């Protein structure tokens, strides 16, 4: 329960700083995909 509240606080802080959490996650996923492609 405390963990979920911590995550929402993190997300709220990111939004306040003008960071889109969804976009950030997509960028991380893209980096992960690119890393996997390089390994193959």
CORWO-V853277 format. One record per residue. N is the residue number from 1. RES is the residue in one small letter. PSI is psi in whole degrees, -180 to 180 (none if undefined). NEAR is the number of other C-alpha atoms within 12 Angstrom. Layout:
BEGIN
N_RES_PSI_NEAR + N_RES_PSI_NEAR
END
This chain:
BEGIN
1_x_-48_7 + 2_x_-33_8 + 3_x_-45_9 + 4_x_-41_10 + 5_x_-39_11 + 6_x_-42_12 + 7_x_-45_14 + 8_x_-35_15 + 9_x_-44_15 + 10_x_-48_17 + 11_x_-44_20 + 12_x_-42_16 + 13_x_-41_15 + 14_x_-42_17 + 15_x_-41_16 + 16_x_-34_12 + 17_x_-1_11 + 18_x_22_13 + 19_x_128_15 + 20_x_111_17 + 21_x_-36_21 + 22_x_-46_14 + 23_x_-42_14 + 24_x_-43_16 + 25_x_-41_14 + 26_x_-41_13 + 27_x_-40_14 + 28_x_-43_14 + 29_x_-42_14 + 30_x_-43_14 + 31_x_-41_14 + 32_x_-45_14 + 33_x_-45_14 + 34_x_-39_13 + 35_x_-42_12 + 36_x_-42_11 + 37_x_-41_10 + 38_x_-37_9 + 39_x_-34_8 + 40_x_none_7
END
